[in-house]
Amino acid sequence: MIKLLKNKKGVTMVELMAGLMLFTISVSAIGAVLAPMMQVYSRANELAEVSTLLDGAANHLISDLASATAPPQWGGDTVTIEINNTAAVYTVDTQGVLRKNGSPVLPGSYYRRHTVSFGGANAEPGLSELTVTITNTRSGVAVSREYAVRPLMLND
């Protein structure tokens, strides 16, 4: 009969060190795999948030451009859109807050981490081109989209 050598008092120091070393290597390997995945997940969440904000800001501008009764007047960080003899003036202030007639377009909490910029031009009679960009000030993630808008009243 073969007799197994075993320490009846517990685990030896060599066994303890070997187990600890295997545990450390396992945890390090798992961490090395999970860290990049968590960064991708975080970046995807930032892009989704910025994209949602961009859609909200752009929808205000697009709606007013589509309702324009005169060609928009573009100038730097300002556009004036006339809708039935009422001017809608969009501006971006020094903190990157998009404002319509002085009031923020998006709720103020969004501007703690994001800035907005826009630009545009009257590409041809009855067609406005609009570019809106939103940037996350913490991570630098920026999303920009271009739109072509034909005001319905100007295309009769």
N, C-alpha and C positions, 0 to 999 in steps of 0.2 A: 504494500500500500504506500502511495506517495503522500508524504506529509507536507502540507502547505506551510510556508514560512509566513507568519503573520504576527504582528506586534499586538498583543492582547491589550495593551494599555491605551491605544488610540493611534493617531496619525503621527508619522514621523515628520521631522522638520523638512526633510527632502521632499516628501510627498506634499506637504503644505506649500512649499515654495513652487513646486511644479504645478500644482492646482491654481495657485495665485497667478503664475505666469500665463497659463492657458486662459484664465478668466480675463486678464488684462488684454491679451492679444485679441480675444473675441470681442470685447467691448470696444476696443480701438477700431477693429474692422467694421463693426456695425456703425460706429460713429462716422467713419470715413465714407460709408455708403449713404447714410441718412443725411449728412450735412448738405451735400449738393442737391439732394431731392427737396429738402426744406427750403433752400434758396430759390429753386425753380418755383415751388409752390407760392412762396412769398412774392416773388416777382410777378407771377400770374395774377395774384390777388390785386397787386398794385395796378397792373395794366387794366384789369377789369374795372376797378374803381375809377381810374382816370378816364377810361373809355365811357363809362356811365356819365361822369361829369361833363365830358366833352359833348355827348349827345344832348344833355340838358341845356348847356349853354348855346350850342349850335341851333337847337330847335327854336329858341327865342328869336335869334337873328334870322333864321330861315323863314319863320312865320311872318315876321315883319317885312322881310324882303319880298316875299310872295304877295303880300298885301299892299305893296308900295303903289302909290298913285303918281309918283314922279321918280326919275332916276335917282338912286342913292348918291349922296355926296361923300366920297371917301377922303380921308386925310389922316395919315399916320395911325394913331391908335383911336381914331374916332370915325364913326359913320353916322350920318344923319339920313333917316328914312322918313319920307313924308307919306303919311297914310290919312287920306281924307282931310287934308289941311291941318293935320296934327303931326308934329315932328316927334319921332322916336330917335333920341340921340344915345348911341352906344359909345362908351369910352372904357378904357382900361387905365386905372390909376397907378400910382407908383408902387403900390403893393401887389399889383397883378389882379386886382378885383375888377371883374367885368360889371359895368353899371349901365342901366337903362334909365335915362332921365334922372341920374343921380342915385338911384337905388340899386343895390346889388341884385344881379340876376339870379344867382344861386344863394342859398342860405349861408350866412356868415361863417358857420363852422367849417365849410369846405375850404375857405380861404386861409385857414391856419396852416394847411399843408400843401396847397396848390396855388399856382398862378395861371392866369389866362392871358392869351394874346390872340389877336386876330388881325387879318388884313384882307383887303379885297379891292376889286376894281370893276368898272363897268366894261366887260369884255367886248360887247357889241350892243347896239341898241336893243333894249329889252332883255339883256342877260347880265346878271351880276355873278362874279366869281368870288367866293368866300373861302378863306382858309382860317381854321380855328385850331389853336394849340393849347393844351393844358399840360402843365409840368408839375410833378410831385417835387416839392422843394427839398424834401429829406433825401430821397433816393436819386433824384435826377431823371426818373422815368418820365418820358414825354410822349404824348400821342397827338398827332396832327392829322386833320382831315381836310380835304378840299371839297367844296360844293359848288354847283352851278345852279343858280336860281333864276327862274323867269317869272317876274311879277305878272300876275294875271291881268291886271288893269292896263298894263303897258303893251300888251300883245293883242289888242282888239283889232 
